[in-house]
Amino acid sequence: MKEGVPRLRLTRLARVWSVPCIMDYRIKLDVFEGPLDLLLYLIRKNEIDIYDIPISLITEQYISYLDAMKSLNLDLAGEYLVLAATLLHIKSRMLLPVSEEIDEEEEDPRADLVRQLLEYQAFKEAAIDLDRRKMLDRDVFTRREACDHAVEAPEGPVREIGVFELVKAFQKVMSGLPTADLNLDISADSMSLSQRISEVLDLLNERKSLTFEELLGEEGDRRVLVYTFLALLELMKMRVARAFQQGPYETIRIWLAVELEGGDADWKN
Amino acid sequence: MEELKKTVEALIFVSETPLSAKKMAELFEDASERDILEAARELADDYERRGGGLCLVEVGGGFQFRTIDSAAPWIQKLRGGKPASLSRAALETLAVVAYRQPVLKSEIERVRGVDVSAALKGLLEKNLVRIMGRKDVAGRPIIYGTTKRFLEVFGLRDLSELPTLREMKELTGEEGEGLE
């Protein structure tokens, strides 16, 4: 992958799958990173000026690739079809007679697509540049053992627990609350989930791990509890936090699953 | 200066992560951050002149000893396991995050034209990408950025060291559109 990434395209795969012959060469379709990548490839292959794409030709070739993919029973991601529709739409607009009334501001129907392609190409090259750098633990090494920087799960016979166990634990905490504290005061919501997520993140970042009880804290306010719990679920969904337990009825511990840099968790708009 | 250089060398050697001049300066009473920076950079030059198996690099805001890349095949054999590498999907996603951060997933998907959930998840697990927060709009989408680890892995002093995107000049009006 290090050198000449884009040249991977022509492959010997045709021997394995009998790929229908398209334009005299065979291709391994799944090396494309998506519809834009395929389109860029077609443009380069046909040596086309990206600013003046012959839409008709490109649409035809693009669609025949999709047909080939289908005939190979490759999962055709919806994104490929969306671009096919876009191409057909542009093609139809190109066929419309240009109105005589000088609508000078009217943009070339291809302009958006060209911008998108150029942008994608720029990032594709940036990705190749990144890959060419001396990458740590691949090209260069440091003194310490190669280790994942992510915080390791705790040692010992613990198991990771999922949402259901957490919900159960949460119900237990909630049922322990005096019902008298039912707060009927419908004040303007002064708390937001994103804010709570940031706070929980900060807490985890500071302490690396917390027990479930510590996290839910001494606060008896139901609303705070619910927000905290939702924040925890969000963080687990994002794979930022993980929950572990040594056995049934043991303490549940929440760990930070990634390393965060301080101070930025509350970045807002 | 020579004394300071020796101590700085020792400090960087024992540190597990890139050690910043600022942090070292806190340990000295009679040397400023500037002196230390100078000493460390001179040290880096010494190592380069020597042309040995180690070099002293400035990454992620600090200094770190690293092996020369020509030694990689042997080190990989010594350590066993397969070397770290990233798929094209991961690299492209990472590139968009690096250049466009703070960035939303929808913006990355718009640029790449494909779903990036899996790629993002992998990058989060590798600690190359982090969640910077949530945007205060409907649905509160997550905002992503790169980590310090990203700088370390790709040997960058800071984000400004990323090469300028080619073609960017031709994309006038596109920059920074993601988070308005």
Interface residues (C-beta under 8 A of the other chain):
Chain A: M1 V5 E33 G34 P35 L36 D37 A77 E79 L83 R115 Q116 L118 E119 Y120 Q121 A122 F123 K124 E125 A126 A127 I128 D129 L130 D131 R133 K134 M135 L136 D137 R138 D139 V140 F141 T142 R143 R144 E145 A146 D148 H149 A150 L193 S194 I197 S198 M238 R239 V240 A257 V258 E259 L260 E261 D264 A265 D266 W267 K268 N269
Chain B: F13 E16 Q64 F65 R66 T67 I68 D69 A71 A72 I75 R79 G81 P83 A84 S85 L86 R88 A89 L91 E92 L94 A95 V96 A98 Y99 P102 V111 R112 G113 V114 D115 K121 L124 E125 K126 N127 R130 I131 M132 G133 R134 K135 D136 V137 R140 I142 I143 G145 T147 K148 R149 E152 V153 F154 G155 L156 L162 P163 L165 R166 E167 M168 E170 L171 E174 L179
